[in-house]
Amino acid sequence: MKSTEELLAELQDSTEKIIAAISAVPDEKLNIKPAPEKWSAGECAEHIVLTELLINRLFRGNGVAAERRPDEKVSDMAEKFGDAEKKLSAFGPIIPSASEKSKEELLKRFSSNRNMLAEYIKTKDMSELITSFKHGLFGEMTRYEWAQFIIHHSERHRKQMLRAVE
């Protein structure tokens, strides 16, 4: 498991990449789907925002001592999110809306979520297991694994955003 400082540096690097990706999307392409079944760059960004808002809520809650390594699921997560050919499905509250997206609003909400997460990383026990929610692929995860999830998940969708505007 990485130290708090290393995790915060990794999160900051991820944050800068996502902000740069959203900012680079031409306004006229933000809400254009590359194909009917694919998300627009704006939808990808909104999905990141909605997912990270949900995860921040999990961080607020209580955790319990994990009876395993706190980073046990990270390599599997990196592998699954790194495979762009493998389709993964979103569910209910993290599916982007059909409404027009605004870069300014997406950037504001994204930055707010990331600032909140950085505070949780500094103040919460990252080795604790969050039992209030089981992820569909990874099951119960520690706060550390959820933080890594955010990094790997957003990188997957950053690349998807770039493909959406090619």
N, C-alpha and C positions, 0 to 999 in steps of 0.2 A: 504494500500500500504506500502510495506517495505521501510525502509530508504535506501539511496544510499549505506551506509556501509553494511547493511544486504544483499542487492541485490548483491553487489560485492563479499561478502563472499559466497553467494549461487552460484554465477557464478564460483568462484574459485574452490569450491568443485566439481561442475559439470565438470569443465575443467580437474581437476586432475583425476576424474573417467574415463573420455573419453580417456585421454592420457594413463592411466594404461591399459584400455581395448584394445586399438590399439596395445600398446607395447607388451601385453601378447599373441597376436595372433601369433601362429607359422608361420614363413615365408612360409612354404609349404602349409599352409591352408588359407592364406590371400585371394587368388583369386579363391578358390574352393566353388562353390555353394552347399548348403546342399540338394537342389532339383532344378530341372530346372526352376521352377517358383519363387524361392526364391533368395534373394541377398546373395552374399558372404560377409564375414566380411569386405573385402576391399571396396565392393560396398556400404555397410552401412556407412562406414567411409567417403567415397567420397560424399555420399548423405548429410551427416551432413555438410561437408565442403562447398558444393555448396549452400545448403540452408542458411547457416550462412553468406556466401559471399553476397547473395541476400539481406538478412535482414540488413546487415551492410550498403548496399547502401540505403536502406529505411531510416535508422537512419540519414544518411547524409543530407537528404532532409528536407524541412520545415514541421513543424507540425502545427496543429491548436488546439485551446482550445477545450477540450472534454466537452460535455454537459452531462457527466455521470461520475461515479467513474472510475478512471484510471486503476483499477484492476478488473473491473466487470467481465471480461471473463476468469479470471485465474482459477477459480475452475472448470468450464466446460472444459477448456483446460486440466487440470490435470486429470480429469476423462476420457476424450477421449483418451489421450495419454497413460494413465495407463492401459487401457484394451488391452492386447496383442492379445486377440482373435479377436478383431475388425480390419479388414484389412482397411488400409488407403492407398490412391493412391497418388503417386508423379506425377508431371507434367513436361513437357518440360525441362527447364534449370536446374532442380534439380534432374533429372534422371541420375544415374551414367553411365559413359561410359563403353563400353565393353573392354577397354584396361586393361592390367595388372596394378595392383596397387603396389606402393612402400610404405612401412611403413614410411620411412624417409620423403618422399614427403607429405604424408597425415598428418603426425605429424607437419611438418613445416607449411603447409597451415592452418591446424586447429588452431595451436597456434597463428599464425598471425591474423586470424579472431577474436579469443577470445581477444587478446590484443587490437585490434581495438574497439571491442564492449565495453570493460572495459573503454576505453577512452571516448567513447560516453556516457556511463552511468554517468561518472563523469562530463561531460560538457554540456549535452543536457537536456532539460526539459522532464523528463520521463512521465509526465502526458499528454503531447500533443498527439493528435490523428494524425496518419499518414494516409493521405487520398489518396496517390498516388497508393496504392495497396490494394485490398480487398482479404483477405484469403478465400479460398473456403468453409471452415467450420466455421470460426469465423468472417468473414467480416472485416471491418475496425478496427484496433487495435491501442492502444496507444503505445508509445515506451516502457513503462513499461510492457505491455502485450506481446510485441514482445520479450523483454528480457526473460520473463517467458516462452514464446513459445520455445525459444532456449534451455532453461534448460530442459523443459519437453520433447521436441522433441528429443533432444540428448540422454536423459535417455532411452527413448523408443528404440532408435536404438543401444544404448550401450548393452541393454539386447538382442536385435536381433543379434548383433555381437557375443555375448557369445554363443547363441544358434547355430549360424552358424558353430561354430568350435567344438561343443560337439562331 
